Amino acid sequence: MSSLHSLPKSMAAITITILHGADRGRVFRDLRPPVTVGREEGNSIQLNDERVSRCHLKIQEDNNRIVLTDLDSTNGTKVNGQESHLRILRSGDLIAIGRSLLLIGHASGSTATAGQEDGELDPTVARELADMDRSSACDFDVFPTANEAVATVAPAARLPGLPENLTPSQAAQISELLDAVHGQLKRLIESAVIQEGDPQVHLAHAHWLELVQLQSLLAETLRRIGNPE
């Protein structure tokens, strides 16, 4: 959703619009973080949705950023279609919890782009809405059996530990970066063609180029971290 702007750093108030679910059409304006969302009374936003936890998520401000935290909900939280436990929010982000879909905006105005009528969704948002319920699961029946996998799969990669004592915004930034990498890798892996009896995994050339580009972006990011300007 790159066409949508980040929430202004000076913006403390946000607007949340319920797009889907039993509370569809409700608009909560001029919300001042921290904001809690859940099924139970006492939340800033109480949703009539049995798949939403009693205290499902919290939205807070940290270091001039708006940060979402899933409060160990039963059914989880998705931001723009991606499972998210900790996430920096931007104007136009879509939050899916239970059967409800929430649109994040800022209190000073609509998330619509110029030329749109009031109430008309940005085309990017509309596409996200259309894609929310589409399944992206792989068919694992074609993977090797356990005995075959033992002989062919490399040892599991080990990642270094994360820094300790991160602020919520720092943790959310790291989470957002890893979510982006994880999401792209997931999509590329799911695009691979695996045929029963064939020891080779086939990946379209265009997807291979995306994988190489991802490695290049990671190398560039590591260089910027090591050599900050």
Buried (B, 14 or more C-beta within 10 A) or exposed (E): BEEBEBBEEEBBBBBBBBBBBBBEEBEBEEBEBEBBBBBEEEBBBBBEBEBBBBBBBBBBBBEEBBBBBBBEBEBBBBBBBBBBBBBBBBBBBBBBBBBBBBBBBBBEEBBBBEEEEEEEBBEBBEEBBEEBEEEEEEEEEEEBEEEEEEEEEEEEEEEEEEEEEBEBBBBBBBBBEEBEBEBBEEEBBEBEEBEEEEEEEEBEEEBEEBBEEBEEEEEEEEEEEEEEE
